[in-house]
Amino acid sequence: MCLGLIPAAALPAIFSICFTLCCSSTLHLYPFDTRGGWEIARRLDRFSILLINATSYFSPQLAHSAACHPPAWMSWATVVLPNVIGGAFILKGAKGPLVFIGAGIAAVPTTLFWASYDQFLAALSCMALLLYGAGLALHAMQPAEPAEHWGHHEWTHVLVTAGMVPNAVAVLHMAWSCE
């Protein structure tokens, strides 16, 4: 336990969620002087989303109870590898929703594993997946005429941020129940 509140297994995912909120806020609120600085912030923002995914779905490997551990090969093949590949594409500057394919590859088998262990955990994972997926779909649609004040981009942020709530609750629930 960290500070008696957050189990160690949940720390990487909780840190990733906070890091993503900081990256996104920096990207959208800081007045960058150069296009290069803005581009670095944009890549970090996208990369941080994969970091949430990888740390959330790998966190069962960090739990104390062996019953909570999916097979190690499953975590490496379905979580680490796809997210590392997506992260490499993002850091190289690739754009579009396909860079997040690793997130989907990681989500499905891990959610199925969690469903065999804890239905509440699987429901939270599905809720996060639906909110994140809706945000990604909305982001991919990008209308030709962006809204002047509030449009698809802002709704994307609302959905992704809302997805972070069941994501965090799921990771904390898993870590507490697997202590």
N, CA and C atoms as a LAMMPS dump frame, in Angstrom:
ITEM: TIMESTEP
0
ITEM: NUMBER OF ATOMS
537
ITEM: BOX BOUNDS ff ff ff
-5.0000000000000000e+02 5.0000000000000000e+02
-5.0000000000000000e+02 5.0000000000000000e+02
-5.0000000000000000e+02 5.0000000000000000e+02
ITEM: ATOMS id mol type element x y z
1 1 1 N 0.826 -1.186 0
2 1 2 C 0 0 0
3 1 3 C 0.875 1.257 0
4 2 1 N 0.438 2.219 -0.762
5 2 2 C 1.119 3.513 -0.802
6 2 3 C 0.302 4.488 0.024
7 3 1 N 0.895 5.029 1.044
8 3 2 C 0.213 5.956 1.945
9 3 3 C -1.013 5.317 2.592
10 4 1 N -1.074 3.986 2.586
11 4 2 C -2.189 3.282 3.183
12 4 3 C -3.478 3.351 2.385
13 5 1 N -3.463 3.972 1.202
14 5 2 C -4.69 4.154 0.435
15 5 3 C -4.689 3.416 -0.898
16 6 1 N -3.611 3.537 -1.629
17 6 2 C -3.571 2.979 -2.978
18 6 3 C -2.634 1.77 -3.003
19 7 1 N -3.159 0.605 -3.36
20 7 2 C -2.295 -0.569 -3.454
21 7 3 C -1.233 -0.37 -4.548
22 8 1 N -0.084 -0.97 -4.323
23 8 2 C 1.031 -0.808 -5.26
24 8 3 C 0.656 -1.229 -6.677
25 9 1 N -0.169 -2.244 -6.828
26 9 2 C -0.546 -2.72 -8.163
27 9 3 C -1.291 -1.658 -8.967
28 10 1 N -1.942 -0.732 -8.289
29 10 2 C -2.719 0.3 -8.979
30 10 3 C -1.906 1.549 -9.29
31 11 1 N -0.773 1.726 -8.65
32 11 2 C -0.013 2.974 -8.801
33 11 3 C 0.366 3.317 -10.245
34 12 1 N 0.9 2.374 -11.042
35 12 2 C 1.265 2.766 -12.414
36 12 3 C 0.078 3.291 -13.223
37 13 1 N -1.084 2.661 -13.093
38 13 2 C -2.251 3.105 -13.861
39 13 3 C -2.764 4.455 -13.348
40 14 1 N -2.802 4.64 -12.053
41 14 2 C -3.262 5.919 -11.496
42 14 3 C -2.293 7.033 -11.909
43 15 1 N -0.993 6.759 -11.856
44 15 2 C -0.007 7.732 -12.314
45 15 3 C -0.23 8.06 -13.795
46 16 1 N -0.484 7.039 -14.612
47 16 2 C -0.689 7.248 -16.055
48 16 3 C -1.897 8.124 -16.332
49 17 1 N -2.97 7.933 -15.582
50 17 2 C -4.166 8.756 -15.756
51 17 3 C -3.838 10.214 -15.421
52 18 1 N -3.143 10.43 -14.312
53 18 2 C -2.758 11.801 -13.934
54 18 3 C -1.818 12.412 -14.971
55 19 1 N -0.862 11.621 -15.462
56 19 2 C 0.087 12.087 -16.476
57 19 3 C -0.651 12.491 -17.755
58 20 1 N -1.649 11.702 -18.156
59 20 2 C -2.419 12.007 -19.357
60 20 3 C -3.198 13.306 -19.196
61 21 1 N -3.806 13.495 -18.047
62 21 2 C -4.533 14.745 -17.806
63 21 3 C -3.579 15.939 -17.868
64 22 1 N -2.376 15.78 -17.339
65 22 2 C -1.374 16.865 -17.402
66 22 3 C -0.932 17.116 -18.847
67 23 1 N -0.672 16.048 -19.598
68 23 2 C -0.251 16.216 -21.003
69 23 3 C -1.331 16.896 -21.828
70 24 1 N -2.565 16.46 -21.656
71 24 2 C -3.661 17.037 -22.425
72 24 3 C -3.874 18.501 -22.05
73 25 1 N -3.809 18.795 -20.768
74 25 2 C -3.97 20.191 -20.332
75 25 3 C -2.86 21.063 -20.897
76 26 1 N -1.641 20.562 -20.868
77 26 2 C -0.512 21.322 -21.407
78 26 3 C -0.716 21.576 -22.894
79 27 1 N -1.098 20.532 -23.619
80 27 2 C -1.296 20.653 -25.064
81 27 3 C -2.329 21.72 -25.397
82 28 1 N -3.411 21.768 -24.642
83 28 2 C -4.519 22.655 -24.99
84 28 3 C -4.49 24.022 -24.309
85 29 1 N -3.721 24.162 -23.246
86 29 2 C -3.747 25.423 -22.511
87 29 3 C -2.455 26.239 -22.613
88 30 1 N -1.342 25.582 -22.91
89 30 2 C -0.075 26.304 -22.959
90 30 3 C 0.084 26.995 -24.321
91 31 1 N 0.464 28.267 -24.337
92 31 2 C 0.636 28.977 -25.619
93 31 3 C 2.028 28.697 -26.222
94 32 1 N 2.124 27.652 -27
95 32 2 C 3.413 27.261 -27.591
96 32 3 C 3.895 28.318 -28.58
97 33 1 N 5.204 28.623 -28.519
98 33 2 C 5.811 29.594 -29.436
99 33 3 C 6.156 28.98 -30.785
100 34 1 N 6.405 27.672 -30.774
101 34 2 C 6.826 27.017 -32.012
102 34 3 C 5.927 25.827 -32.313
103 35 1 N 5.86 25.487 -33.572
104 35 2 C 5.1 24.299 -33.998
105 35 3 C 5.766 23.033 -33.454
106 36 1 N 7.106 23.062 -33.353
107 36 2 C 7.847 21.911 -32.841
108 36 3 C 7.501 21.595 -31.391
109 37 1 N 7.392 22.618 -30.568
110 37 2 C 7.018 22.421 -29.171
111 37 3 C 5.616 21.862 -29.042
112 38 1 N 4.703 22.394 -29.86
113 38 2 C 3.317 21.896 -29.854
114 38 3 C 3.28 20.433 -30.307
115 39 1 N 4.076 20.092 -31.317
116 39 2 C 4.091 18.716 -31.836
117 39 3 C 4.601 17.735 -30.79
118 40 1 N 5.613 18.114 -30.041
119 40 2 C 6.113 17.243 -28.962
120 40 3 C 5.015 17.027 -27.92
121 41 1 N 4.327 18.093 -27.551
122 41 2 C 3.232 17.975 -26.578
123 41 3 C 2.112 17.09 -27.118
124 42 1 N 1.801 17.21 -28.407
125 42 2 C 0.744 16.382 -29.014
126 42 3 C 1.122 14.905 -28.99
127 43 1 N 2.374 14.612 -29.315
128 43 2 C 2.822 13.217 -29.304
129 43 3 C 2.818 12.642 -27.889
130 44 1 N 3.235 13.439 -26.922
131 44 2 C 3.188 12.985 -25.523
132 44 3 C 1.746 12.744 -25.074
133 45 1 N 0.829 13.612 -25.503
134 45 2 C -0.583 13.459 -25.161
135 45 3 C -1.116 12.132 -25.694
136 46 1 N -0.843 11.829 -26.929
137 46 2 C -1.314 10.565 -27.519
138 46 3 C -0.613 9.363 -26.904
139 47 1 N 0.69 9.494 -26.696
140 47 2 C 1.458 8.402 -26.094
141 47 3 C 0.94 8.087 -24.69
142 48 1 N 0.555 9.123 -23.955
143 48 2 C 0.081 8.914 -22.588
144 48 3 C -1.21 8.099 -22.546
145 49 1 N -2.014 8.191 -23.595
146 49 2 C -3.237 7.38 -23.664
147 49 3 C -2.883 5.898 -23.732
148 50 1 N -1.869 5.573 -24.53
149 50 2 C -1.421 4.18 -24.576
150 50 3 C -0.794 3.756 -23.255
151 51 1 N -0.162 4.688 -22.585
152 51 2 C 0.427 4.394 -21.278
153 51 3 C -0.666 4.005 -20.281
154 52 1 N -1.798 4.714 -20.31
155 52 2 C -2.932 4.339 -19.45
156 52 3 C -3.348 2.908 -19.767
157 53 1 N -3.494 2.62 -21.044
158 53 2 C -3.948 1.303 -21.46
159 53 3 C -2.984 0.216 -20.997
160 54 1 N -1.715 0.414 -21.274
161 54 2 C -0.721 -0.609 -20.929
162 54 3 C -0.632 -0.814 -19.419
163 55 1 N -0.599 0.27 -18.655
164 55 2 C -0.47 0.111 -17.205
165 55 3 C -1.749 -0.434 -16.578
166 56 1 N -2.903 -0.076 -17.129
167 56 2 C -4.164 -0.584 -16.586
168 56 3 C -4.298 -2.079 -16.795
169 57 1 N -4.009 -2.53 -17.997
170 57 2 C -4.205 -3.947 -18.292
171 57 3 C -3.035 -4.82 -17.859
172 58 1 N -1.881 -4.208 -17.585
173 58 2 C -0.753 -4.987 -17.067
174 58 3 C -0.772 -5.038 -15.54
175 59 1 N -1.513 -4.145 -14.905
176 59 2 C -1.507 -4.056 -13.443
177 59 3 C -1.888 -5.346 -12.717
178 60 1 N -2.745 -6.235 -13.278
179 60 2 C -3 -7.484 -12.557
180 60 3 C -1.718 -8.301 -12.318
181 61 1 N -0.722 -8.14 -13.172
182 61 2 C 0.537 -8.86 -12.971
183 61 3 C 1.256 -8.376 -11.711
184 62 1 N 0.94 -7.176 -11.254
185 62 2 C 1.597 -6.601 -10.084
186 62 3 C 0.866 -6.906 -8.781
187 63 1 N -0.322 -7.492 -8.871
188 63 2 C -1.119 -7.786 -7.676
189 63 3 C -0.476 -8.901 -6.859
190 64 1 N -0.749 -8.889 -5.564
191 64 2 C -0.169 -9.893 -4.67
192 64 3 C -0.729 -11.283 -4.924
193 65 1 N -2.022 -11.395 -5.136
194 65 2 C -2.664 -12.697 -5.298
195 65 3 C -2.402 -13.27 -6.687
196 66 1 N -1.861 -14.482 -6.72
197 66 2 C -1.584 -15.136 -8.003
198 66 3 C -2.871 -15.426 -8.777
199 67 1 N -3.994 -15.538 -8.082
200 67 2 C -5.277 -15.787 -8.757
201 67 3 C -5.66 -14.627 -9.666
202 68 1 N -5.119 -13.45 -9.401
203 68 2 C -5.437 -12.263 -10.19
204 68 3 C -4.531 -12.103 -11.408
205 69 1 N -3.524 -12.924 -11.498
206 69 2 C -2.563 -12.783 -12.6
207 69 3 C -3.042 -13.536 -13.834
208 70 1 N -3.234 -12.836 -14.943
209 70 2 C -3.449 -13.573 -16.188
210 70 3 C -2.123 -14.245 -16.558
211 71 1 N -2.144 -15.203 -17.465
212 71 2 C -0.863 -15.799 -17.877
213 71 3 C 0.091 -14.7 -18.372
214 72 1 N 1.356 -14.809 -17.997
215 72 2 C 2.336 -13.773 -18.358
216 72 3 C 2.412 -13.587 -19.869
217 73 1 N 2.355 -14.684 -20.621
218 73 2 C 2.44 -14.565 -22.085
219 73 3 C 1.287 -13.723 -22.617
220 74 1 N 0.104 -13.844 -21.974
221 74 2 C -1.062 -13.084 -22.425
222 74 3 C -0.819 -11.586 -22.224
223 75 1 N -0.286 -11.222 -21.055
224 75 2 C -0.02 -9.808 -20.795
225 75 3 C 1.014 -9.244 -21.754
226 76 1 N 2.052 -10.013 -22.025
227 76 2 C 3.098 -9.514 -22.935
228 76 3 C 2.59 -9.451 -24.372
229 77 1 N 1.87 -10.481 -24.817
230 77 2 C 1.429 -10.542 -26.221
231 77 3 C 0.263 -9.614 -26.516
232 78 1 N -0.653 -9.452 -25.557
233 78 2 C -1.858 -8.667 -25.844
234 78 3 C -1.841 -7.273 -25.246
235 79 1 N -0.917 -6.996 -24.333
236 79 2 C -0.887 -5.674 -23.708
237 79 3 C 0.4 -4.935 -24.059
238 80 1 N 1.518 -5.501 -23.675
239 80 2 C 2.784 -4.783 -23.83
240 80 3 C 3.142 -4.581 -25.298
241 81 1 N 3.208 -5.652 -26.066
242 81 2 C 3.65 -5.563 -27.467
243 81 3 C 2.78 -4.633 -28.316
244 82 1 N 1.441 -4.791 -28.331
245 82 2 C 0.634 -3.877 -29.161
246 82 3 C 0.753 -2.409 -28.752
247 83 1 N 0.854 -2.154 -27.453
248 83 2 C 0.963 -0.764 -27.001
249 83 3 C 2.339 -0.182 -27.281
250 84 1 N 3.377 -0.995 -27.225
251 84 2 C 4.725 -0.524 -27.579
252 84 3 C 4.776 -0.175 -29.063
253 85 1 N 4.179 -1.019 -29.9
254 85 2 C 4.149 -0.736 -31.341
255 85 3 C 3.371 0.554 -31.614
256 86 1 N 2.189 0.699 -31.005
257 86 2 C 1.406 1.931 -31.171
258 86 3 C 2.164 3.145 -30.665
259 87 1 N 2.843 2.995 -29.527
260 87 2 C 3.628 4.092 -28.974
261 87 3 C 4.759 4.515 -29.89
262 88 1 N 5.407 3.545 -30.521
263 88 2 C 6.49 3.866 -31.46
264 88 3 C 5.946 4.665 -32.642
265 89 1 N 4.789 4.264 -33.154
266 89 2 C 4.176 5.01 -34.261
267 89 3 C 3.832 6.441 -33.845
268 90 1 N 3.285 6.593 -32.641
269 90 2 C 2.918 7.928 -32.152
270 90 3 C 4.157 8.799 -32.009
271 91 1 N 5.204 8.251 -31.387
272 91 2 C 6.418 9.041 -31.179
273 91 3 C 7.095 9.408 -32.497
274 92 1 N 6.884 8.578 -33.533
275 92 2 C 7.429 8.901 -34.862
276 92 3 C 6.574 9.941 -35.583
277 93 1 N 5.386 10.232 -35.064
278 93 2 C 4.547 11.259 -35.667
279 93 3 C 3.341 10.739 -36.418
280 94 1 N 3.076 9.434 -36.36
281 94 2 C 1.903 8.885 -37.042
282 94 3 C 0.634 9.508 -36.468
283 95 1 N -0.351 9.707 -37.342
284 95 2 C -1.613 10.323 -36.932
285 95 3 C -2.76 9.375 -37.246
286 96 1 N -3.884 9.671 -36.688
287 96 2 C -5.08 8.893 -36.975
288 96 3 C -5.352 7.868 -35.892
289 97 1 N -6.561 7.327 -35.93
290 97 2 C -6.994 6.42 -34.87
291 97 3 C -6.296 5.062 -34.883
292 98 1 N -5.673 4.681 -35.99
293 98 2 C -5.04 3.362 -36.042
294 98 3 C -3.881 3.213 -35.069
295 99 1 N -3.287 4.323 -34.633
296 99 2 C -2.19 4.202 -33.673
297 99 3 C -2.692 3.668 -32.328
298 100 1 N -4.016 3.714 -32.107
299 100 2 C -4.58 3.221 -30.857
300 100 3 C -5.095 1.789 -30.964
301 101 1 N -4.779 1.081 -32.051
302 101 2 C -5.259 -0.285 -32.231
303 101 3 C -4.773 -1.199 -31.107
304 102 1 N -3.566 -0.921 -30.587
305 102 2 C -3.039 -1.708 -29.472
306 102 3 C -3.916 -1.62 -28.237
307 103 1 N -4.563 -0.469 -28.062
308 103 2 C -5.461 -0.309 -26.923
309 103 3 C -6.619 -1.293 -27.024
310 104 1 N -7.176 -1.441 -28.201
311 104 2 C -8.269 -2.393 -28.399
312 104 3 C -7.809 -3.83 -28.268
313 105 1 N -6.625 -4.112 -28.807
314 105 2 C -6.085 -5.471 -28.702
315 105 3 C -5.882 -5.834 -27.237
316 106 1 N -5.441 -4.9 -26.429
317 106 2 C -5.214 -5.154 -25.006
318 106 3 C -6.517 -5.283 -24.234
319 107 1 N -7.5 -4.479 -24.598
320 107 2 C -8.731 -4.409 -23.809
321 107 3 C -9.554 -5.69 -23.853
322 108 1 N -9.691 -6.28 -25.007
323 108 2 C -10.618 -7.41 -25.149
324 108 3 C -10.183 -8.637 -24.338
325 109 1 N -8.972 -9.18 -24.533
326 109 2 C -8.64 -10.384 -23.762
327 109 3 C -8.525 -10.127 -22.258
328 110 1 N -8.061 -8.956 -21.875
329 110 2 C -7.937 -8.674 -20.444
330 110 3 C -9.313 -8.541 -19.808
331 111 1 N -10.252 -7.9 -20.497
332 111 2 C -11.614 -7.795 -19.971
333 111 3 C -12.248 -9.176 -19.849
334 112 1 N -12 -10.035 -20.839
335 112 2 C -12.526 -11.409 -20.757
336 112 3 C -11.915 -12.162 -19.577
337 113 1 N -10.623 -11.958 -19.335
338 113 2 C -9.977 -12.587 -18.174
339 113 3 C -10.612 -12.077 -16.885
340 114 1 N -10.785 -10.747 -16.803
341 114 2 C -11.381 -10.168 -15.61
342 114 3 C -12.81 -10.659 -15.403
343 115 1 N -13.547 -10.899 -16.489
344 115 2 C -14.925 -11.394 -16.373
345 115 3 C -14.952 -12.766 -15.69
346 116 1 N -13.912 -13.561 -15.915
347 116 2 C -13.861 -14.877 -15.267
348 116 3 C -13.503 -14.754 -13.791
349 117 1 N -12.969 -13.623 -13.396
350 117 2 C -12.537 -13.409 -12.011
351 117 3 C -13.554 -12.593 -11.205
352 118 1 N -14.092 -11.53 -11.815
353 118 2 C -14.923 -10.586 -11.075
354 118 3 C -15.819 -9.837 -12.063
355 119 1 N -17.13 -10.04 -11.973
356 119 2 C -18.076 -9.421 -12.903
357 119 3 C -18.093 -7.9 -12.792
358 120 1 N -17.955 -7.364 -11.584
359 120 2 C -17.93 -5.92 -11.399
360 120 3 C -16.731 -5.322 -12.121
361 121 1 N -15.605 -5.979 -12.014
362 121 2 C -14.392 -5.531 -12.692
363 121 3 C -14.582 -5.541 -14.205
364 122 1 N -15.195 -6.589 -14.713
365 122 2 C -15.448 -6.677 -16.153
366 122 3 C -16.424 -5.583 -16.599
367 123 1 N -17.44 -5.3 -15.785
368 123 2 C -18.405 -4.249 -16.137
369 123 3 C -17.721 -2.877 -16.176
370 124 1 N -16.861 -2.603 -15.208
371 124 2 C -16.118 -1.336 -15.212
372 124 3 C -15.211 -1.238 -16.439
373 125 1 N -14.549 -2.335 -16.751
374 125 2 C -13.662 -2.36 -17.916
375 125 3 C -14.449 -2.11 -19.199
376 126 1 N -15.623 -2.74 -19.314
377 126 2 C -16.47 -2.523 -20.5
378 126 3 C -16.944 -1.068 -20.579
379 127 1 N -17.301 -0.483 -19.429
380 127 2 C -17.754 0.904 -19.415
381 127 3 C -16.625 1.832 -19.879
382 128 1 N -15.419 1.604 -19.362
383 128 2 C -14.272 2.427 -19.78
384 128 3 C -14.005 2.232 -21.273
385 129 1 N -14.056 0.997 -21.722
386 129 2 C -13.811 0.695 -23.133
387 129 3 C -14.832 1.392 -24.036
388 130 1 N -16.108 1.386 -23.642
389 130 2 C -17.146 2.053 -24.431
390 130 3 C -16.934 3.567 -24.487
391 131 1 N -16.593 4.175 -23.349
392 131 2 C -16.376 5.62 -23.326
393 131 3 C -15.134 6.007 -24.124
394 132 1 N -14.037 5.263 -23.923
395 132 2 C -12.819 5.535 -24.692
396 132 3 C -13.068 5.328 -26.188
397 133 1 N -13.763 4.235 -26.517
398 133 2 C -14.055 3.935 -27.923
399 133 3 C -14.933 4.995 -28.566
400 134 1 N -15.922 5.471 -27.837
401 134 2 C -16.791 6.533 -28.366
402 134 3 C -15.986 7.812 -28.593
403 135 1 N -15.088 8.122 -27.665
404 135 2 C -14.224 9.297 -27.84
405 135 3 C -13.327 9.161 -29.044
406 136 1 N -12.759 7.97 -29.238
407 136 2 C -11.894 7.718 -30.39
408 136 3 C -12.687 7.799 -31.692
409 137 1 N -13.89 7.23 -31.7
410 137 2 C -14.721 7.279 -32.909
411 137 3 C -15.084 8.722 -33.255
412 138 1 N -15.433 9.483 -32.257
413 138 2 C -15.775 10.892 -32.484
414 138 3 C -14.558 11.663 -32.993
415 139 1 N -13.403 11.375 -32.426
416 139 2 C -12.158 12.026 -32.86
417 139 3 C -11.845 11.679 -34.321
418 140 1 N -12.078 10.424 -34.687
419 140 2 C -11.777 9.973 -36.052
420 140 3 C -12.705 10.608 -37.085
421 141 1 N -13.913 10.999 -36.679
422 141 2 C -14.882 11.559 -37.619
423 141 3 C -14.503 12.962 -38.092
424 142 1 N -13.825 13.735 -37.291
425 142 2 C -13.371 15.081 -37.616
426 142 3 C -14.142 15.762 -38.748
427 143 1 N -15.179 16.513 -38.425
428 143 2 C -15.94 17.203 -39.473
429 143 3 C -15.068 18.232 -40.198
430 144 1 N -15.423 18.496 -41.441
431 144 2 C -14.636 19.427 -42.261
432 144 3 C -14.636 20.834 -41.675
433 145 1 N -15.743 21.242 -41.099
434 145 2 C -15.85 22.574 -40.512
435 145 3 C -15.806 22.45 -38.989
436 146 1 N -14.659 22.724 -38.373
437 146 2 C -14.609 22.631 -36.914
438 146 3 C -15.497 23.69 -36.252
439 147 1 N -16.036 23.335 -35.111
440 147 2 C -16.91 24.258 -34.377
441 147 3 C -16.088 25.435 -33.863
442 148 1 N -16.745 26.577 -33.784
443 148 2 C -16.036 27.781 -33.342
444 148 3 C -15.681 27.714 -31.855
445 149 1 N -16.587 27.189 -31.015
446 149 2 C -16.325 27.183 -29.577
447 149 3 C -16.397 25.786 -28.967
448 150 1 N -17.366 24.997 -29.361
449 150 2 C -17.555 23.68 -28.742
450 150 3 C -17.97 22.705 -29.828
451 151 1 N -17.157 21.678 -30.039
452 151 2 C -17.454 20.745 -31.119
453 151 3 C -17.001 19.331 -30.802
454 152 1 N -16.76 18.568 -31.869
455 152 2 C -16.427 17.15 -31.698
456 152 3 C -15.156 16.958 -30.874
457 153 1 N -14.183 17.841 -31.016
458 153 2 C -12.928 17.699 -30.278
459 153 3 C -13.169 17.796 -28.767
460 154 1 N -13.977 18.733 -28.358
461 154 2 C -14.275 18.895 -26.94
462 154 3 C -15.074 17.704 -26.399
463 155 1 N -16.02 17.209 -27.228
464 155 2 C -16.775 16.031 -26.81
465 155 3 C -15.868 14.812 -26.713
466 156 1 N -14.862 14.739 -27.58
467 156 2 C -13.879 13.655 -27.485
468 156 3 C -13.207 13.69 -26.115
469 157 1 N -12.804 14.879 -25.694
470 157 2 C -12.16 15.012 -24.382
471 157 3 C -13.106 14.645 -23.245
472 158 1 N -14.361 15.024 -23.368
473 158 2 C -15.343 14.687 -22.335
474 158 3 C -15.467 13.164 -22.221
475 159 1 N -15.603 12.483 -23.351
476 159 2 C -15.761 11.026 -23.321
477 159 3 C -14.517 10.321 -22.799
478 160 1 N -13.344 10.757 -23.239
479 160 2 C -12.103 10.12 -22.784
480 160 3 C -11.887 10.361 -21.293
481 161 1 N -12.146 11.574 -20.848
482 161 2 C -11.997 11.87 -19.419
483 161 3 C -13.011 11.072 -18.605
484 162 1 N -14.232 10.959 -19.098
485 162 2 C -15.243 10.149 -18.415
486 162 3 C -14.81 8.683 -18.368
487 163 1 N -14.152 8.204 -19.415
488 163 2 C -13.651 6.831 -19.433
489 163 3 C -12.578 6.57 -18.39
490 164 1 N -11.875 7.628 -17.997
491 164 2 C -10.83 7.471 -16.982
492 164 3 C -11.405 7.116 -15.614
493 165 1 N -12.651 7.498 -15.354
494 165 2 C -13.262 7.223 -14.054
495 165 3 C -13.474 5.723 -13.85
496 166 1 N -14.209 5.015 -14.724
497 166 2 C -14.342 3.57 -14.499
498 166 3 C -13 2.844 -14.648
499 167 1 N -12.104 3.384 -15.457
500 167 2 C -10.776 2.791 -15.581
501 167 3 C -10.069 2.81 -14.231
502 168 1 N -10.032 3.979 -13.587
503 168 2 C -9.369 4.101 -12.281
504 168 3 C -10.06 3.245 -11.229
505 169 1 N -11.393 3.254 -11.213
506 169 2 C -12.131 2.449 -10.232
507 169 3 C -11.851 0.961 -10.455
508 170 1 N -11.787 0.525 -11.72
509 170 2 C -11.504 -0.882 -12.015
510 170 3 C -10.116 -1.281 -11.52
511 171 1 N -9.127 -0.46 -11.801
512 171 2 C -7.762 -0.793 -11.377
513 171 3 C -7.669 -0.817 -9.853
514 172 1 N -8.282 0.168 -9.192
515 172 2 C -8.27 0.188 -7.728
516 172 3 C -9.02 -1.016 -7.149
517 173 1 N -10.17 -1.335 -7.729
518 173 2 C -10.947 -2.496 -7.262
519 173 3 C -10.137 -3.777 -7.417
520 174 1 N -9.499 -3.944 -8.576
521 174 2 C -8.673 -5.13 -8.801
522 174 3 C -7.555 -5.193 -7.77
523 175 1 N -6.863 -4.088 -7.559
524 175 2 C -5.728 -4.087 -6.649
525 175 3 C -6.168 -4.349 -5.202
526 176 1 N -7.282 -3.739 -4.769
527 176 2 C -7.765 -3.965 -3.415
528 176 3 C -8.228 -5.402 -3.225
529 177 1 N -8.938 -5.947 -4.2
530 177 2 C -9.454 -7.308 -4.052
531 177 3 C -8.363 -8.368 -4.216
532 178 1 N -7.235 -7.981 -4.784
533 178 2 C -6.139 -8.936 -5.011
534 178 3 C -4.988 -8.764 -4.024
535 179 1 N -5.171 -7.922 -3.008
536 179 2 C -4.11 -7.703 -2.017
537 179 3 C -3.894 -8.944 -1.199
